[in-house]
Amino acid sequence: MKVSSIRTVLLDMDGVIYLGKRVVPGAVAAIARLRENGLRVCFCSNNSSKSRTDYQEKLRSLGIPSEIEEIVNSARATALYLEETGKLPCRVLVVGGAGLGEELSSVGAEVVVDGVTEADFVIVGFDRQFNYETLTRAFKALEKGAGFIATNRDATLPLEDGQYPGGGTMVAAIETAIGRPPIVIGKPSPYSLLKLLEQVGGSPETAMMVGDRLETDILAGKQGGLQTTLVLTGVSTREEADEAPDCMTPDHVLDSVANLPDLLV
C-alpha cells in the first residue's frame, strides 16, 4: 500500500545505500526517482569517522548528489550538541576518525593533541587505530574529571563481506575501564534525525526514517515521531523485525532501498 503523506525521506547510509565501497543495487536509481517525484531525500548516519563533506563526496562518487544541509552524521550531531548546550568553548580528547575532529573543530571545540590527557570531554566514535594506548589516554582524561560522550553505540559495521566491530566496541572498552556510562548522541536518540529535519524545513509528521538496524534507526525514528522502514540489506533481519517490541517494530519492511519508490511514489 502506497504512503502518500511523506515529504522527506531520511536514509541511513551504511547497510542501506552501500556496504563499504559497494553500492546497493538499485539505490542510485531509487533515490533519483524519489527526488523526481518531489520528495526531499536526506542522509543520516551513526558513523562518526567521516565529516559531512566526506559523506557528500562519497555520495557524489556513487552518483548521488547532495547538499551539505541534507547530511547529518553522529559527528555533526555531537558538534551541534556541544554548541546548543552551551559547552563551548571546550577542549576535547577525540577517540575517532579525522572527520569527528573536523566537525568538532568547526563549532569551536579545541581538539587536544596526542599525549595530552587534560580535556573537558572525551568524545568517542569509530576509531580504526584504537589500541591500549588510546584506551589508557581516554581513561586518564576521564579519571581527571572529563565528561564522557559517545557519538554512538553501534556494535557492528556492515561492510561488503560481512559485519565488523563498530564504534560501540570502543565505547564499551572505555566505559568498562572508567565504570560510568557516556552521554550517547547518535541513534537511537532521535536528536540527529530532528536536527536534520530542522535543517531542511521538514517535520516528523511527514518524514520517514529508512534504516537497516532495528535498535538504532527504527527506534530513533519511532521515538522522533517519524514513519519507519527497515531494509534487509544490512544488519537486522525480517525475523528480528517480526519479533521486535513495539518500540522497534518498523511500519514497513522492504528487501532493499531499491523498492522504496514502490512504497512512496
C-alpha positions in Angstrom: 0.0 0.0 0.0 1.4 3.4 -1.0 2.2 6.0 1.6 1.1 9.5 0.3 1.8 11.7 3.4 5.7 11.5 3.2 7.5 14.6 2.0 11.0 14.0 3.5 13.0 10.7 3.5 15.9 10.2 5.8 18.2 7.4 4.7 20.8 5.7 6.8 23.9 5.1 4.7 26.0 2.1 5.8 23.9 -1.0 5.0 21.2 1.0 3.2 22.8 2.8 0.3 26.1 1.0 0.3 28.2 -1.7 2.0 31.7 -0.4 2.3 32.7 0.6 -1.3 29.9 -1.3 -2.9 26.6 0.5 -3.7 23.4 -1.5 -3.0 21.9 -2.4 -6.4 19.2 0.0 -7.4 19.9 2.5 -4.7 21.0 5.3 -7.0 18.1 5.0 -9.3 15.7 4.8 -6.4 16.9 8.0 -4.9 16.7 9.7 -8.2 13.2 8.6 -8.7 12.1 9.8 -5.2 13.6 13.2 -6.0 12.0 13.3 -9.4 8.6 12.8 -7.7 9.2 15.8 -5.3 10.4 14.1 -2.2 13.4 15.6 -0.2 16.0 12.9 0.3 18.4 13.3 3.2 21.1 11.2 4.8 21.7 10.3 8.4 24.5 8.1 9.6 25.7 6.9 13.0 29.2 6.5 11.7 31.3 9.4 13.0 34.6 8.6 11.3 33.8 11.0 8.4 32.8 14.6 8.2 29.7 15.8 6.3 31.9 16.9 3.4 33.5 13.4 3.3 30.0 11.9 3.0 28.9 14.4 0.4 32.0 13.4 -1.7 31.3 9.7 -1.2 27.7 10.1 -2.2 28.7 12.1 -5.3 31.2 9.4 -6.3 28.3 6.9 -6.2 26.2 9.1 -8.4 24.1 10.6 -5.6 24.5 14.4 -5.5 23.5 16.1 -2.2 23.6 19.4 -0.4 25.6 19.7 2.8 22.4 20.6 4.8 20.9 17.2 3.6 23.5 15.3 5.7 23.9 14.7 9.4 26.0 12.0 11.0 26.8 11.4 14.6 29.9 13.5 14.4 27.9 16.6 13.3 25.2 15.8 15.8 27.8 15.7 18.6 29.2 19.1 17.5 25.7 20.6 17.5 25.1 19.1 21.0 28.1 20.9 22.3 27.1 24.1 20.7 23.4 24.0 21.7 24.0 23.0 25.3 26.5 25.8 26.0 29.6 23.6 26.3 31.7 25.8 24.1 34.5 26.8 24.2 35.9 23.5 25.4 38.8 21.1 25.0 38.0 17.6 23.6 40.0 14.4 23.5 38.8 12.6 20.4 38.8 8.8 20.0 37.7 8.5 16.4 38.4 9.4 12.8 39.6 12.7 11.4 36.0 13.5 10.4 34.9 13.6 14.0 37.7 16.0 14.9 36.8 18.2 11.9 33.2 18.5 12.8 34.0 19.3 16.5 36.6 21.9 15.4 34.1 23.5 13.1 32.0 24.7 16.0 34.9 26.0 18.0 36.0 23.0 20.1 39.7 22.6 20.6 40.9 19.1 19.8 43.8 18.3 22.2 47.0 16.8 20.6 48.2 13.2 21.1 49.7 12.6 24.6 47.5 15.2 26.3 45.1 13.8 28.9 43.6 17.1 30.2 40.3 17.8 28.5 36.7 18.9 29.2 35.3 16.0 27.3 36.3 12.6 25.9 34.4 12.1 22.7 34.4 8.5 21.4 33.4 7.3 17.9 34.6 4.7 15.4 38.4 4.5 15.5 40.3 2.1 13.2 43.5 2.8 15.2 42.0 2.1 18.6 44.6 0.3 20.9 45.6 0.1 24.5 47.4 3.5 24.3 44.2 5.1 23.1 42.2 3.4 25.8 44.6 4.5 28.5 44.7 8.1 27.3 40.9 8.3 27.4 40.7 6.6 30.8 43.2 9.1 32.3 41.3 12.1 31.0 38.0 10.7 32.4 39.7 9.9 35.7 40.7 13.6 35.9 37.0 14.6 35.5 36.4 14.9 31.8 32.8 14.4 30.6 32.2 11.2 28.6 30.3 11.5 25.3 29.8 8.7 22.8 28.8 9.5 19.2 27.0 6.1 19.0 27.0 2.6 20.4 26.7 0.6 17.2 28.2 -2.8 18.0 28.9 -3.7 14.4 29.6 -2.0 11.0 28.2 -3.7 7.8 30.8 -4.0 5.0 31.0 -5.8 1.7 31.9 -9.1 3.1 30.0 -9.1 6.4 29.9 -7.3 9.7 32.9 -5.9 11.6 33.3 -4.3 15.1 31.7 -0.9 15.3 32.3 2.2 17.3 30.2 0.8 20.2 33.0 -1.6 21.0 35.5 1.2 21.6 32.9 3.0 23.8 32.3 -0.3 25.7 36.1 -0.7 26.4 36.4 2.8 27.8 33.2 2.5 29.8 34.4 -0.7 31.3 37.6 0.9 32.4 36.1 4.1 33.9 33.0 2.5 35.3 30.5 5.1 34.2 28.3 5.4 31.1 28.6 8.1 28.4 26.0 10.5 27.1 25.1 9.0 23.7 24.3 11.5 20.9 23.6 9.3 17.8 20.7 6.9 17.1 18.7 5.5 18.9 18.4 9.1 20.2 16.2 11.0 17.7 18.3 14.1 18.1 20.2 13.8 14.8 17.1 13.0 12.9 15.2 16.0 14.3 18.2 18.3 13.6 18.3 17.1 10.0 14.6 17.8 9.5 15.1 21.2 11.0 17.9 21.9 8.6 15.8 21.1 5.5 12.5 22.5 6.8 10.8 19.1 7.2 8.6 17.8 10.0 8.4 14.4 11.7 4.8 14.0 10.8 5.6 14.0 7.1 9.0 12.2 7.3 10.2 8.6 7.1 13.4 7.1 8.5 14.8 4.3 6.4 17.4 2.1 8.1 18.9 -1.4 8.4 19.1 -1.6 12.2 16.1 -2.0 14.5 17.8 -0.9 17.7 19.1 2.4 16.2 17.4 3.5 13.0 13.9 2.2 13.7 13.9 3.0 17.4 15.2 6.6 16.7 12.6 7.1 14.0 9.7 5.9 16.2 10.9 8.0 19.2 11.1 11.0 16.9 7.6 10.6 15.6 8.6 9.6 12.0 7.3 6.7 10.0 9.9 3.9 9.7 11.0 1.5 7.1 13.5 -1.4 7.7 15.6 -2.6 4.7 17.1 -6.0 4.7 20.5 -5.2 3.1 22.4 -4.5 6.4 22.1 -5.8 9.9 18.6 -6.6 11.1 16.5 -9.4 9.6 12.8 -9.8 8.8 12.6 -12.4 11.5 14.0 -10.0 14.1 11.5 -7.3 12.9 8.6 -9.8 13.4 9.8 -10.4 16.9 10.7 -6.9 17.9 9.0 -5.0 20.7 6.6 -2.2 19.7 9.2 0.5 20.1 11.3 -1.2 17.4 8.7 -2.5 15.1 9.0 -0.8 11.7 6.0 0.4 9.9 7.3 -1.2 6.7 9.9 -3.8 5.8 11.5 -3.8 2.3 14.1 -6.1 0.8 16.1 -3.0 -0.3 16.1 0.7 -0.7 15.6 0.0 -4.4 12.0 -0.9 -3.5 11.3 2.4 -1.7 9.8 4.2 -4.7 7.2 1.5 -5.0 6.1 2.4 -1.5 6.2 6.2 -1.8 5.5 7.3 -5.4 
